[in-house]
Amino acid sequence: MPLSVLTLNLWNDAGPWPQRAARIRAWIDRLDPDLIGFQEALRTSERDQVAELLGNRGHHLAYAPATRFWREGSAFSHGEFGNAIASRFQILESEAIALPDAGDGEQRCALSATLASPLGPISFTCTHLHWKFRHGEVRERQVQAVCELVLRRRLRSSMGSGSNHLGD
């Protein structure tokens, strides 16, 4: 059974969001992915950007906020900015961690979930690293933290001969 995965930085609701949202929905319909990792996803008490994009497609959702979000005049004027996982398969459990930062307010997180697929449990992790060019050392520490999360959460079948180690 093939497994299709899409990852997409939503760029929050910047730019012409209604037109971008329509294009994103069209691409999701065209690609029909089993798993989607969204970065820079916005959520408020009134709106959920990922849920609005997916509509009634039937995906299971997990969300992890990285930081507060505010912008006057935005459809998501006050809320959270983070990562989301959308899965065609049931999400058995999820975990989020805060990633190291430079102390400059650019907070990021990693979201990891275990999914009940027809292939057996799948571990899937979504993250969004610090973007500032001069902060390569911050991204290095973030990658190390994500690797530690993935290795700690990796799924292991029986450790016998020919076993399948998902997440390695």
C-alpha positions as CSV (number, residue, x, y, z in Angstrom):
1,M,0.0,0.0,0.0
2,P,1.5,3.4,-1.0
3,L,1.5,6.1,1.6
4,S,1.4,9.7,0.4
5,V,2.6,12.6,2.5
6,L,2.3,16.4,2.0
7,T,4.0,19.1,4.0
8,L,3.1,22.7,3.7
9,N,4.1,25.9,5.3
10,L,0.8,27.9,5.3
11,W,2.6,31.2,5.8
12,N,-0.2,31.9,8.3
13,D,-2.8,34.1,6.6
14,A,-0.3,36.5,5.0
15,G,-0.7,37.7,1.5
16,P,-4.0,37.0,-0.4
17,W,-5.2,34.4,2.0
18,P,-8.6,33.6,0.4
19,Q,-7.0,33.0,-3.0
20,R,-4.2,31.0,-1.4
21,A,-6.7,28.9,0.6
22,A,-8.6,28.0,-2.5
23,R,-5.4,26.9,-4.3
24,I,-4.4,24.9,-1.2
25,R,-7.7,23.1,-1.1
26,A,-7.4,22.3,-4.8
27,W,-4.0,20.9,-4.3
28,I,-5.1,18.8,-1.4
29,D,-7.9,17.4,-3.5
30,R,-5.6,16.7,-6.4
31,L,-2.8,15.1,-4.4
32,D,-5.2,13.3,-1.9
33,P,-2.5,12.8,0.7
34,D,-2.8,10.3,3.6
35,L,-0.8,12.6,5.9
36,I,-0.3,16.3,5.9
37,G,2.1,18.3,8.1
38,F,1.2,22.0,8.3
39,Q,3.5,24.7,9.5
40,E,2.6,28.3,10.5
41,A,-1.0,27.2,11.1
42,L,-3.2,29.7,12.9
43,R,-5.9,28.9,15.5
44,T,-8.1,31.2,17.5
45,S,-11.2,30.5,19.7
46,E,-13.4,31.3,16.7
47,R,-11.3,29.9,13.8
48,D,-9.1,27.0,12.9
49,Q,-7.1,27.5,9.7
50,V,-6.4,23.8,9.1
51,A,-9.9,22.7,9.9
52,E,-11.2,25.3,7.4
53,L,-8.8,24.2,4.7
54,L,-9.7,20.5,5.2
55,G,-13.5,21.0,5.5
56,N,-15.3,17.7,5.5
57,R,-12.5,15.6,4.0
58,G,-12.6,13.5,7.2
59,H,-9.0,13.9,8.4
60,H,-8.1,13.4,12.0
61,L,-6.2,16.5,13.4
62,A,-3.6,17.2,16.0
63,Y,-2.3,20.8,16.7
64,A,0.5,22.2,18.8
65,P,0.8,26.0,19.4
66,A,4.3,27.4,19.2
67,T,3.6,31.0,20.1
68,R,0.9,33.7,20.4
69,F,-0.2,35.4,17.1
70,W,-1.7,38.8,16.6
71,R,-2.1,41.1,13.7
72,E,-4.7,43.9,13.4
73,G,-7.0,43.4,10.4
74,S,-6.3,39.7,10.1
75,A,-9.1,37.1,10.0
76,F,-7.0,35.5,12.8
77,S,-6.2,38.7,14.7
78,H,-5.4,37.1,18.0
79,G,-4.6,33.4,18.6
80,E,-1.9,30.8,18.2
81,F,0.7,30.0,15.6
82,G,1.9,26.4,15.4
83,N,2.1,23.1,13.6
84,A,-0.7,20.7,12.7
85,I,-0.9,17.1,11.6
86,A,-3.9,15.9,9.4
87,S,-4.2,12.2,9.0
88,R,-6.5,10.0,7.0
89,F,-5.8,7.5,9.8
90,Q,-6.8,7.7,13.5
91,I,-4.4,9.7,15.7
92,L,-3.6,7.4,18.6
93,E,-1.7,10.0,20.6
94,S,0.4,13.1,20.0
95,E,3.1,15.0,21.8
96,A,4.6,18.5,21.3
97,I,7.8,20.0,22.5
98,A,9.0,23.6,22.5
99,L,12.2,24.0,20.5
100,P,15.3,25.9,21.6
101,D,15.2,29.6,20.6
102,A,17.4,32.7,20.5
103,G,15.4,34.5,23.2
104,D,14.1,36.9,20.5
105,G,10.4,35.8,20.6
106,E,10.7,33.5,17.6
107,Q,9.3,30.4,19.3
108,R,8.9,27.1,17.5
109,C,7.7,23.6,18.4
110,A,7.7,20.1,17.1
111,L,4.5,18.0,17.0
112,S,4.8,14.2,16.8
113,A,1.9,11.7,16.5
114,T,1.3,8.0,16.3
115,L,-1.2,7.0,13.7
116,A,-3.2,3.8,13.3
117,S,-2.6,3.0,9.6
118,P,-3.5,-0.2,7.7
119,L,0.3,-0.7,7.6
120,G,0.5,-0.7,11.4
121,P,1.3,2.2,13.7
122,I,3.2,5.1,12.0
123,S,5.1,7.8,13.8
124,F,4.9,11.2,12.0
125,T,6.6,14.4,13.2
126,C,6.0,18.0,11.9
127,T,8.1,21.0,12.8
128,H,8.9,24.5,11.7
129,L,12.5,25.8,12.3
130,H,13.6,29.3,13.1
131,W,13.8,31.3,9.9
132,K,16.4,34.1,10.6
133,F,19.5,33.7,8.4
134,R,22.0,34.7,11.1
135,H,20.6,32.1,13.5
136,G,22.0,28.9,12.1
137,E,23.1,27.8,15.5
138,V,19.5,28.0,16.7
139,R,18.3,25.8,13.8
140,E,21.1,23.3,14.7
141,R,19.9,23.1,18.3
142,Q,16.3,22.8,17.0
143,V,17.2,19.9,14.7
144,Q,19.0,18.2,17.6
145,A,15.8,18.5,19.7
146,V,13.6,17.2,16.9
147,C,16.0,14.2,16.4
148,E,15.9,13.4,20.1
149,L,12.0,13.6,20.0
150,V,11.8,11.3,17.0
151,L,14.3,8.8,18.4
152,R,12.6,8.7,21.8
153,R,9.2,8.2,20.1
154,R,10.1,5.9,17.3
155,L,8.0,2.8,17.0
156,R,9.7,-0.6,17.3
157,S,8.2,-3.8,16.2
158,S,9.7,-7.0,17.7
159,M,13.4,-6.7,17.6
160,G,13.8,-10.0,15.9
161,S,15.1,-10.9,12.4
162,G,13.7,-8.8,9.6
163,S,11.6,-6.6,11.8
164,N,10.3,-3.3,10.5
165,H,11.4,-0.3,12.5
166,L,9.1,2.5,11.5
167,G,10.4,5.9,12.4
168,D,14.1,4.9,12.2
